[in-house]
Amino acid sequence: MTFNGFGTQTAWPDGTGFGGEGQISNGRISICDLSQGTNQCNLVGLVMAKQPVHSFPDRKNPGREKYHFFFTLRDSPADFINVNCWGTENYIENLSKSFRINDIVEVRNPQIQNKQSSEAEEKWRPWTPSPYQLHVSETHSSVSLFSGWDTSVFDRISHIPVKTSNDFYTLGDIIANDQNLHGEHVNIQAVVKSVGLPKDIITKTGKHVKRCEVLLFDETCMSFPLVMWDEESIELAQTWMPKDMILFIADVKATFDDFKKCMIATCDHKTIITANPDTMEARYLYNYAQSLELLDDDPLNNPESSLMDSLENVTEVYNVQQLKQLMSEAENSLQPSEIMGIVYAFVTSFDIDRDEKPIVTSRCTACNQRVVLLSDTCLNPACTRVTANPGGGSSTVKTQFELGISLSDHTGTISNCRLTEPCAESMCGCKATDMAHWNITQLTELKVQFLLEKCKVYFKVATSNRLSSSAKKWIRLLSCTLADSREAAESLQFRN
């Protein structure tokens, strides 16, 4: 696979030159103008990547430690450089905490050094086009948040990948290459499917670290694990919105996971992540993501499911906090699991009368893409149009509810609980095809029947094994009816 080289751009995507409007001036030097003889220089740039603090034995002072961390600074689409910071424990710890990834900082009086062509440089530093690296010392240099008012140039930089926009593997490519890519650093462009909760891990050496698993998808694979270990990057990942966040991940390590028996990607010291890249390829992928319903493989959406028949046998009552704990335990479980129960809670979100997101959709049963509401034809040219009766007579389109509500009690709130089709039909009193014709007045009248009312809700929390042996967690509401006040009060004796 052949790609264009990086670093040949002469203008922004809209044609504006790099030195045009928005350029930082005031005598500051740009990364592209650095030379080893430059003295007393100041640089302003965007922090693209940042690694945690490490310590090493000080050879000059036996028994003491030297502290260090580095970050990567960028001031144009084509120019970025690694910055090494050294000093005492107190200085380095405070400096590391003073800025984060995506902050704009000013580096004053760094020492300019030739980039080392060593195995350590290749293994532990992001690749940069600059032949230099910057050295920040406690006695001669400083790094601080940029106080200038015009930062528009850096806002644009933050959405431009550090590699050519078509220089990436699809997730399907990685799976197809399997162990041939084990240990290799590759580029990935994918959509965030879900972001797991950070977990505290104790390594074999006794070190306490955090681990977070993010599931990705693209047109070739619907679930692929991305593992993150850096605490600051994990914190940033918690802000990513599933299905709305596109990631261009440069130099992520592809490995074969012996436990999961599949390929995964792991962020390390070389990795740089660009969120929502401003590229044609990313826009195509975003449009594809918006056409999908990620949870359509949920077995509870199967009309033949017999789960509804067993509700009368469900008696265990939970509060919202305990329900969240169930979901966390299900996520950590190594085996598929199912738990059904009851929660008495107030419906605090039931947005069926808003235009932002449709509550009834029609989808092709073969390719799962949305089609015109109540249509019977899929217009996706790539669709296989496989149906149970290819000879005719059987529609390839299914119209169904896509409803979510939020539930709250005195212990907390759980948002976007998806309703099964039978539950949605029972709450709405009609089929999805009928609700498609309702006007705003009818929707609002239905909304006020449940909003801020206490309901008796039957739920199911489960994990199921999917592609790449990744566990998938979900919660579904099997039934939601207005609660009898006496019954709800008596239920508190079950769990407090």
C-alpha positions in Angstrom: 0.0 0.0 0.0 1.5 3.3 -1.1 0.7 6.7 0.5 1.8 10.2 -0.2 4.5 11.6 2.0 3.7 14.0 4.9 5.2 17.5 5.3 4.6 18.7 1.7 1.6 20.9 2.4 2.0 24.5 1.5 -1.4 25.8 2.7 -4.4 25.0 4.9 -7.2 22.8 3.5 -9.1 26.1 2.5 -6.0 27.4 0.6 -4.8 29.9 3.2 -1.0 30.0 3.5 0.6 28.9 6.8 1.9 32.4 7.4 -1.4 34.1 6.8 -4.0 35.5 9.2 -3.9 34.1 12.7 -0.1 33.5 12.7 1.5 34.1 16.1 4.0 37.0 15.8 5.5 39.3 18.4 9.0 38.2 17.6 8.4 34.5 18.4 10.1 31.9 16.2 8.4 29.1 14.4 9.5 25.5 14.6 10.4 25.5 10.9 12.9 28.3 11.5 14.8 26.6 14.3 18.5 26.0 14.0 21.1 24.8 16.4 22.7 28.2 16.7 19.4 30.0 17.7 19.6 31.5 21.2 17.0 33.0 23.5 14.1 31.8 21.4 10.4 31.5 22.3 7.9 29.2 20.7 4.1 29.0 20.9 2.3 25.8 19.9 -0.4 23.3 20.5 0.3 20.3 22.8 -0.5 17.3 20.7 0.8 14.6 23.0 2.2 14.4 26.5 3.6 11.5 28.5 3.6 11.0 32.3 6.5 11.8 34.6 9.3 9.3 34.9 12.4 9.1 37.1 15.9 7.7 36.5 18.9 7.2 38.8 21.1 10.3 38.7 24.6 9.0 37.7 26.3 12.2 38.8 24.6 12.1 42.3 24.3 8.5 43.4 21.2 7.7 45.5 19.3 10.6 43.8 16.7 10.5 41.1 16.3 12.7 37.9 12.8 13.5 36.8 11.6 13.8 33.2 8.6 14.0 30.9 8.2 15.1 27.3 5.5 16.5 25.1 5.0 17.2 21.4 4.5 20.8 20.3 3.0 21.8 16.9 2.6 25.3 15.4 1.6 24.4 11.8 0.2 21.4 9.9 3.7 20.5 8.7 5.8 21.3 11.8 5.9 19.7 15.2 8.7 18.9 17.6 9.4 16.9 20.8 10.1 18.8 24.0 12.1 17.1 26.8 11.7 18.5 30.3 14.2 17.7 33.0 14.5 18.8 36.6 13.9 18.0 40.3 10.8 16.0 41.3 8.9 19.1 42.6 9.6 21.1 39.4 8.7 18.4 37.0 5.6 17.3 38.8 4.3 20.9 39.0 5.2 21.6 35.3 3.5 18.4 34.1 0.3 19.4 36.0 0.3 22.9 34.6 -1.0 22.0 31.1 -2.7 19.3 29.3 -3.1 17.8 25.8 -4.7 20.4 23.4 -3.6 23.3 25.5 -1.6 26.1 23.9 1.7 26.8 25.6 4.7 29.1 25.3 8.2 27.6 25.6 10.8 30.2 26.5 14.5 29.8 26.1 14.7 26.1 25.4 18.0 24.5 24.3 17.9 23.3 20.7 19.5 19.9 20.1 19.9 17.6 17.2 17.4 14.8 17.3 19.1 11.6 18.4 19.0 8.8 15.9 18.9 6.1 18.5 16.7 3.1 19.3 15.4 4.9 22.4 14.3 7.9 20.3 12.6 5.6 17.8 10.9 3.6 20.4 9.9 6.2 23.0 9.1 9.3 21.1 6.5 10.3 18.5 7.9 10.7 15.0 8.4 14.4 14.1 9.5 16.0 10.8 11.9 18.4 12.6 15.5 17.4 12.7 15.7 19.0 16.2 14.3 18.5 19.7 13.9 21.0 22.5 15.4 20.7 25.9 13.7 22.5 28.8 15.7 22.8 32.0 14.7 24.0 35.4 17.3 26.7 35.6 17.2 28.3 32.1 13.8 27.5 30.5 10.1 27.9 31.2 6.8 26.5 29.9 3.5 28.3 30.5 0.0 28.5 29.1 -0.2 30.9 26.2 -1.8 34.2 27.2 -2.4 35.6 23.8 -5.9 36.4 22.5 -5.7 35.0 19.0 -5.6 31.2 19.0 -7.6 30.4 15.9 -4.5 29.0 14.1 -4.2 26.4 16.8 -7.9 25.5 16.7 -7.4 24.5 13.1 -4.2 22.6 13.7 -5.8 20.4 16.3 -8.0 18.8 13.6 -5.3 18.1 11.1 -3.7 14.6 11.4 0.0 14.3 11.7 0.1 11.8 8.8 -1.3 12.0 5.3 -5.1 11.7 5.5 -5.2 8.5 3.5 -2.3 6.9 5.3 -4.1 4.4 7.6 -5.2 0.8 7.9 -8.9 0.0 8.1 -9.8 -2.2 11.1 -10.6 -5.0 8.6 -7.0 -4.7 7.2 -5.5 -5.2 10.7 -7.7 -8.2 11.3 -6.9 -9.7 7.9 -3.2 -9.3 8.5 -3.5 -10.8 11.9 -0.2 -11.7 13.6 1.8 -10.4 10.6 1.3 -6.9 12.1 2.0 -8.0 15.7 4.3 -5.4 17.3 4.1 -3.0 14.4 3.1 0.7 14.7 0.3 1.6 12.3 -2.2 4.4 11.7 -5.9 3.9 12.2 -9.0 6.0 11.4 -12.1 4.9 13.1 -15.3 5.9 15.0 -15.6 5.6 18.8 -18.2 3.0 19.6 -17.9 3.0 23.4 -15.6 4.2 26.1 -15.0 1.9 29.0 -14.5 3.0 32.6 -10.9 3.4 33.8 -9.7 0.5 35.8 -6.9 0.4 38.4 -4.3 -2.2 37.5 -1.3 -3.4 39.6 1.5 -4.5 37.3 3.9 -7.4 38.0 6.4 -5.0 39.4 3.8 -3.6 41.8 3.2 -0.3 40.0 -0.3 1.1 40.1 -1.5 2.2 36.6 -4.9 2.8 35.0 -6.3 1.0 31.9 -9.1 2.0 29.7 -10.5 0.1 26.7 -12.2 2.0 23.9 -14.1 0.1 21.2 -13.8 1.4 17.7 -15.6 0.7 14.4 -15.4 1.5 10.7 -17.0 0.3 7.5 -15.0 -3.0 7.7 -15.4 -4.0 11.4 -18.1 -3.2 14.0 -16.0 -3.7 17.1 -12.2 -3.3 17.6 -10.4 -2.7 21.0 -8.2 0.2 21.6 -6.3 0.0 24.9 -5.1 3.1 26.7 -2.7 3.2 29.7 -1.8 6.9 30.1 -3.9 8.6 32.8 -4.2 11.9 31.0 -5.2 10.4 27.7 -7.8 8.2 29.5 -9.3 11.3 31.1 -9.6 12.9 27.7 -11.2 9.7 26.3 -14.0 10.0 28.8 -15.2 13.0 26.9 -15.5 11.2 23.6 -19.1 10.8 22.3 -19.8 7.4 20.8 -20.7 7.4 17.1 -20.0 11.2 16.9 -16.2 11.1 17.5 -13.9 10.2 14.6 -10.2 9.4 15.6 -7.1 9.5 13.5 -4.6 7.5 15.6 -1.0 7.8 14.4 1.5 5.2 15.3 -0.6 3.0 17.5 0.8 -0.4 18.3 -1.0 -3.4 16.8 -0.6 -6.6 18.8 -2.2 -10.0 19.0 -3.9 -10.4 22.4 -3.3 -14.0 23.6 -6.2 -13.7 26.1 -8.8 -12.4 23.6 -7.3 -14.4 20.7 -7.6 -11.4 18.4 -5.7 -8.3 17.2 -6.0 -5.1 19.3 -4.4 -1.6 19.2 -2.5 -0.1 22.1 -1.5 3.5 22.6 2.1 4.0 23.7 4.7 6.7 23.8 4.7 7.1 20.0 1.0 7.5 19.6 -0.7 10.8 18.6 -4.5 11.0 18.4 -6.3 13.6 16.3 -10.0 14.0 17.2 -12.5 14.7 14.5 -9.9 15.2 11.7 -10.8 17.8 9.1 -10.3 15.5 6.1 -12.5 14.1 3.3 -11.9 10.5 4.5 -13.1 11.4 8.0 -16.2 13.1 6.7 -17.1 10.0 4.7 -16.6 7.9 7.8 -18.7 10.2 9.9 -21.6 10.1 7.5 -21.4 6.3 7.5 -21.4 6.2 11.3 -24.5 8.4 11.5 -26.4 5.9 9.2 -25.9 3.1 11.7 -27.7 1.9 14.8 -24.9 0.4 16.9 -27.1 -1.8 19.1 -29.1 -3.6 16.4 -27.5 -6.9 17.2 -29.1 -6.8 20.6 -31.1 -10.0 20.9 -33.8 -8.2 22.8 -34.7 -6.4 19.5 -35.7 -9.8 18.1 -39.5 -10.0 18.0 -39.3 -13.7 18.7 -37.6 -13.2 22.0 -39.5 -14.9 24.9 -38.1 -12.7 27.6 -41.4 -10.9 28.1 -43.0 -14.1 29.1 -40.8 -14.4 32.2 -41.4 -11.0 33.7 -43.8 -12.3 36.3 -40.9 -14.3 37.8 -38.8 -11.2 38.3 -39.0 -10.0 41.9 -35.6 -8.6 42.8 -35.8 -4.8 43.3 -32.8 -2.4 42.8 -32.3 1.3 43.1 -30.5 3.3 40.4 -27.1 3.2 42.1 -27.3 -0.6 42.5 -28.4 -0.8 38.8 -25.2 1.1 37.8 -23.2 -1.4 39.9 -24.8 -4.3 38.1 -23.7 -2.7 34.8 -20.2 -2.3 36.0 -20.0 -5.9 37.2 -21.4 -7.1 33.9 -18.7 -5.2 32.1 -15.9 -6.8 34.2 -17.3 -10.3 33.8 -15.3 -12.6 31.7 -18.3 -14.7 30.9 -21.6 -13.8 29.2 -24.2 -12.9 31.9 -27.8 -11.8 32.2 -29.5 -10.2 35.2 -33.1 -9.1 35.3 -34.7 -6.9 37.9 -37.1 -4.1 38.9 -36.4 -0.5 39.6 -38.9 2.1 40.9 -37.8 5.4 39.5 -38.9 8.7 38.0 -38.8 9.2 34.3 -36.6 12.3 34.0 -36.1 12.4 30.3 -38.5 11.3 27.6 -37.8 13.5 24.6 -40.2 12.2 22.1 -41.4 15.7 20.9 -38.0 17.0 19.8 -36.7 17.1 16.2 -33.0 16.5 17.0 -33.3 12.7 16.8 -36.0 10.6 15.3 -37.9 8.2 17.6 -39.2 6.1 14.8 -36.9 4.9 11.9 -37.0 2.7 8.9 -34.0 0.6 8.2 -32.9 -1.9 5.6 -32.8 -5.4 7.1 -29.8 -6.3 5.0 -27.4 -3.4 5.4 -29.0 -1.7 8.5 -28.8 1.8 6.9 -31.6 4.3 7.5 -34.0 4.7 4.6 -36.9 7.2 4.0 -39.4 6.7 6.8 -42.1 4.1 5.9 -40.3 3.4 2.6 -40.0 -0.1 1.3 -36.8 0.4 -0.7 -33.2 0.6 0.2 -31.2 3.1 -1.9 -27.8 2.1 -0.6 -25.9 1.0 -3.7 -23.6 -1.2 -1.7 -26.4 -3.1 0.0 -26.7 -6.8 -0.7 -30.4 -6.7 -0.2 -30.5 -10.1 1.4 -33.9 -11.0 2.7 -35.6 -14.1 3.9 -37.5 -14.4 0.6 -35.3 -13.0 -2.2 -37.8 -14.1 -4.7 -40.2 -11.3 -3.8 -43.1 -10.5 -1.6 -41.0 -9.8 1.5 -40.0 -6.2 2.3 -36.3 -5.4 3.0 -37.2 -2.5 5.3 -38.3 -2.6 8.9 -39.9 0.4 10.8 -39.2 0.4 14.5 -38.9 2.5 17.6 -35.6 4.0 18.7 -36.5 5.3 22.1 -34.4 6.0 25.2 -35.4 7.4 28.6 -33.6 8.5 31.7 -34.5 7.1 35.2 -33.7 8.8 38.5 -34.3 8.2 42.2 -32.7 9.4 45.4 -29.4 7.5 44.6 -28.8 8.9 41.1 -29.7 9.0 37.4 -29.0 6.5 34.6 -29.4 8.0 31.2 -30.4 6.8 27.7 -31.9 3.5 28.7 -33.1 1.9 25.5 -36.6 0.5 25.3 -37.3 -2.9 23.7 -39.9 -2.8 20.9 -42.6 -4.4 23.1 -41.9 -1.9 25.9 -42.0 1.1 23.5 -45.3 -0.2 22.0 -46.8 -0.6 25.4 -45.8 2.9 26.6 -46.9 4.6 23.4 -50.1 2.5 22.9 -49.3 1.9 19.2 -47.0 0.4 16.7 -44.0 2.3 15.3 -45.6 2.7 11.9 -48.6 4.4 13.6 -46.5 6.8 15.6 -44.7 7.9 12.5 -47.9 9.8 11.6 -48.4 11.5 15.0 -48.2 15.3 15.2 -46.4 17.3 17.9 -49.5 17.7 20.1 -50.0 13.9 20.3 -46.4 13.4 21.2 -46.4 16.0 23.9 -49.6 14.5 25.4 -47.9 11.1 25.6 -44.8 12.7 27.1 -46.6 14.3 30.0 -48.1 11.0 31.0 -44.7 9.6 32.0 -42.3 12.6 32.5 -41.5 13.1 36.2 -43.8 10.3 37.1 -42.7 7.3 39.2 -42.7 4.1 37.2 -42.2 0.4 37.8 -39.5 -0.6 35.3 -38.4 -4.1 34.4 -34.9 -4.2 33.1 -32.3 -6.6 31.8 -28.5 -6.1 32.1 -26.3 -8.4 30.0 -23.0 -9.0 28.3 -22.7 -10.9 25.1 -19.6 -12.0 23.2 -19.2 -10.4 19.8 -16.5 -9.8 17.2 -12.9 -10.2 18.4 -14.2 -11.9 21.6 -15.0 -8.4 23.0 -17.6 -8.3 25.7 -20.5 -6.0 25.0 -22.6 -4.5 27.8 -26.1 -3.3 27.5 -29.2 -2.5 29.4 -32.7 -2.8 28.0 -36.1 -1.9 29.5 -38.6 -4.7 29.1 -41.6 -2.9 30.6 -42.3 0.6 32.0 -45.6 1.4 33.6 -46.8 4.0 36.2 -46.1 2.7 39.6 -48.6 2.0 42.4 -47.4 4.3 45.2 -48.0 1.7 47.9 -46.2 -1.0 46.0 -43.3 1.3 45.4 -43.1 2.2 49.1 -43.2 -1.5 50.1 -40.4 -2.3 47.6 -37.9 -0.3 49.6 -37.7 -3.1 52.1 -36.1 -5.3 49.5 -33.0 -3.2 49.0 -31.8 -0.1 50.8 
